[in-house]
Amino acid sequence: MRIWGIVVALAAVAGLVGGVYWMTLKPPYDPDFDAGVTTPAYRVNGPIVLFDEGHHNAHSISRTYKPFAELIGNDGYRVRAISERISSNLLSGAVVLVIVCARGANDAGDGPAFGDDEAAAIEAWVRAGGSLLLVTDHWPFGAAAAPLALRFGVSMSGGFAEDSANFEKSLESSHLVFSRDNALLKDHPITNGRNADEYVRRVLTFTGQSIWGPPEAGAFLSLADTALDSPPGAPKVERRGGDVIVSMDYRDPVSAKGRAQGLALSIGNGRVVVLGEAAMISAQLDGKGRPAGMNFPGIDNRKLTLNIMHWLSRLM
């Protein structure tokens, strides 16, 4: 069993990489990450991308997801942070809605992140032709996103996944490798790209949950038969002064065979991509100053990020 703690202060919550929160005076992203794009997909009037920051999200485009926003911005997308409740009026005119690690309003953060009216508005917008990028992670983020994801037939394990046979050997067994060599990186427009320069060969994730989709979903990051899920137990919530301290005791691992960490679906006239881990399309530095995300050497997460956006905005 593993116990991970989360300290929720009154002022702010520290950034996340690999399931660990820490406080730091340094930028919560890699300031040296190259977000440049040589040949932007959109030269002028690129698609409007709404980035949700109104649901207790662990990430924002001014902090841990700044490299993501800069990268897709340099590709021609027009990125706008939103903090309002999500409605059909708010979504009108947008091409892609990005939701990253939304949390519930309860102390543990694992309650539904979106009201029924918001989830209904998102579903209707997608079915009418909108595109959703729903990025989740280990507890509490999977539980918080679960009701919204279920509207698209996607379920969340809610815990965290690991694989002793397919992980980055310089890190822990929850840092999963999806590659052409281990056959866990599947053929899909998102992994194949539009040309040889966009072809994805190796992706690394940094401690997330497993997800499952309906048969028609394209699992482009597919977990191996050797992968295991550690389901969440009941969170323990304590109050100490002005802080709320939440700890999680994970249950014994179970098989994650047949599940994934990346799914792509067509829903009505729209499209949905669901990721089970959030750092993979960020560029952060962990508590030891090590790269975590698109900045990790020897991986194609940067290409994957752009390809996801290209698929959602129907360039492919």
N, C-alpha and C positions, 0 to 999 in steps of 0.2 A: 504494500500500500504506500501511497505517496500523499503527503499533505502539502498543498500549496496555499499560501496565504495572500490575501489582497487587502491592502490598507487603503481605505477610501477617506481622504482628508476632506475638510470642508472646502478648501480652496481649489484643489486640483487633484487629478489622478495621474500618476506617473505613466510614462510610455510603456508599451508592451513589446517584448520580443521573446519568443520561445516559452511563454507561460510565466515570465518573471516580471514584476513591476519594480522599478527603481527610480530614485530621485537623483537628478543630476543638474548641474549648472550648465553643462554643455548642450548644444543643440540636440534635440531628440531624433535627429536624422543625420545621415552622412553628408557633411557639407561639401565633400569632394566628389560626390557622385556625379557622373557626367549624364545630364539629362538632355543633351543635345540630340537633334534629329536632322540628319543630313538632307533627306528628301521628305519633307512633311507630306502626310496623306492629304491634308487640306491646306491650300495656300491662303484662301480667303473664305470668310463666312462658314467656318467649320461648325460641326454639330454642337449644340448646347448640351453640356453635361452637368447635371445637378449632383452635388456631393452633400449627402445628408450629414448635418452636424447638430441635429435637434433632438436626438434620442439617446442622450447619455453616452454618445459614441466614444470609444477609446482612442480613436484616431481623428485627426483633422488635417486639412490641406495647408495649414500654417505650421504644423509640427511634424508628427511622424509620417504623414502621407504627403508632405511637401514634395519629395522627389517624384512621386506618382503624378501629382498635379502638374509639376513642371514638365515632366516627360510627355504626357499626353497633350499638354498645352503647346509644347514645341512641335507636336505632330499636327497641330491645327485645331484641336478641340477647344471650345470655349467653356472653361470650368467655372462654375459658380457654387459657392457654399450656400446651403440653405439651413435655417434653424427653425422654420415654421412647421406646424403640423402639415402632413402631406395630404393634399387634396387634388381633385381633378384640375382645378384652376391653376394650382402651383405647377403641376406637371405639363400643362399645356405649353407647347412650343419646344419642350425638351426632347432630345433624342435618346439619351441614356440617363438613367438614375443610378447612382452609385451609393450603396449602403455598406458601411464597413463597421463591424463590431458594435452594433447598437446594443444597448442594455435596457433592462427593465427599470422602472422607477423604484422598485423595492430595494431594501438594504443589500440583499445578495446580488442584485442586478440580473437575476435569472427569470424575472417575470416577463410577460410579453412586452416587447419593445414598442410595438405599434398597436394603436387602438383598432377595433374592428372596422371603423369607418376609413381609417388610413389604409389598412391592408386591402379593403375592398376597392379603394380608389387606385391603388397600385396595380392590383390584379386587372381591373377594367382597362386601365391605361396600357398595360402590357398586351392584353388580348386585342386591343384596338391597333397595336403596331409599335408600342414603345419597347425599349430594351432596358433590362434590369441587370446590374452587376451586384449580386448579394454576396458579400464577403463575411464569413463567420470565423469562428475559432473555437478553441477548447472552452470548457465551462468558464464563465456563465453565458458566453455569447451564443452558443448553439441553442440553448434553451430559450434565450430571449428572441431569437430569430425564427424559432420552430413554427409558430402559427402562420407567419407569413410564408415561409418556405413550403409548408404543406399545401397552400393554395396552388402551388405549381407541381405537386406530387413529389416533393423532395423532403426527406426526413433527416434528422440530425441525431448523431450518437450522443452528443452533449458532453462527452468526456475528452480523452485525448488518445491519439493513435500512435503506435510505434511498430517497428519492424526490425528485428535483429539481423535480417538478411539483406535489407535494402535501405541502408541509411548512410549518411555522410560520416565516414570513419573518424574524422577529426572532431566530431561533435557527438551528441547523444543519439540513442536509437529512435528518438521521436523526430529527428531531422531527416525526413524521408527523401530518397532519391527516386525520381521518375525519369527513365532514360530510354533511348532506343535499344540500348544494350540489354537492359533487364526487362524490356517489353512492357513496362508499366506506363510509358508515355505513348498514348495511342494515336493513331492516325485520325486527324480531324482538321478542318480548315484552320482552327486555332493553333494547332501544333505544326501544320504543314506550311502555313503562310501563303502568300501570293507568289512567291518566287524563292529561289535558293537562299537569298540573303535573310529571309524571314523564317527559314526552316529551323525548328526547335529540336535540339538533340538531348538536352539534359536540364531538368528542373529540380530545384531543391525547395522543400518546405521546412518550416521551423517550429514544429510542435503545434499541431492542430487536431481537430476532430475528424472523424470520418462522416461521410454523407452518403445517402442512397437516393437514386432517382428511378423513375419508371423505365420500362424497357426501351422506350424510344429516346431516352436521354443519351447523349454522347458523353461517356466517361473518359475524358482525355487524360486525367490523372487517376489511374486505376490502382487500387491497393492490391498487393500480392496475397496469395493464400497464407503466407506466413505473418501477415499483419495482425495486430491485436488492438482491441479497444479497451481502455480502462474507463468504465462508466462512472459518472459522478455519484457520490453518495448524497447525504443531506448536508447542506452547508451549515456551518456554525457561525453565527453572527454575534459579535461582542461589541460593546460600546466602551471606549476608553477616552474620557474627556471629550474632545471634539472630533474624534476619529471613530469610524466604523470599521472594525476588523473582521474580515470574512475569511474563513479557512475551509478547505475542501479535503475530505478524506475519500480518495478514489477507491472504488471497489476492485475486486480481482479481475484481471484481464479476460476478455472473451474474444473469439475470433472476429476479425473484420473482413473476412473473405467475401468478395463480391461487392465491396463498398468502394468509395473513391474519395479523393480530395479536390476534384475538379469536374464539374458537370456542365454541359451545354444543352439547352432545350429550346425548341420552338413551341410557343404557347399561343394558339390562335394566330394572329398576324404579327405577334411580337416574339422577342427572344429573351432568354434568361441564361446567365452564367452564375453558378453558385460555387464558391470556393470554401473549403473547410479550414483554411489557415490564412492569416492576414499578412504576415511579414513577407510572404513570397513576392508580393508586388509593391513592397515598400523598399527603402534603402536606409536601414537603421544601423546603429552601433550598439552592441549589447553592453552590459555592465563592465565587461573587460576590454571594451574598445574594439571588439571583433565585428566584422561586417555581418549583417543579417538581412537578407533580402536580395534585391537585384544587384547589389554591390558585392555579393559573395563571388570570389573568383571561380572561373571554370564552369559557370552555369549560364543558361539562356533565359532566365526569368525576365530580363528586360524585353527580349523579343516576345515572350509569352504575353507580357502585359500589353504591348502594343497590338499584338494579334487579337487578344480578347476584345479590345476596343474596336478594332477593325471589323471583327465579326458582328459585334453588337450594333455598329453603325452601318452595317450591310455593305462594306467594301469587299466582302468575300461571302 
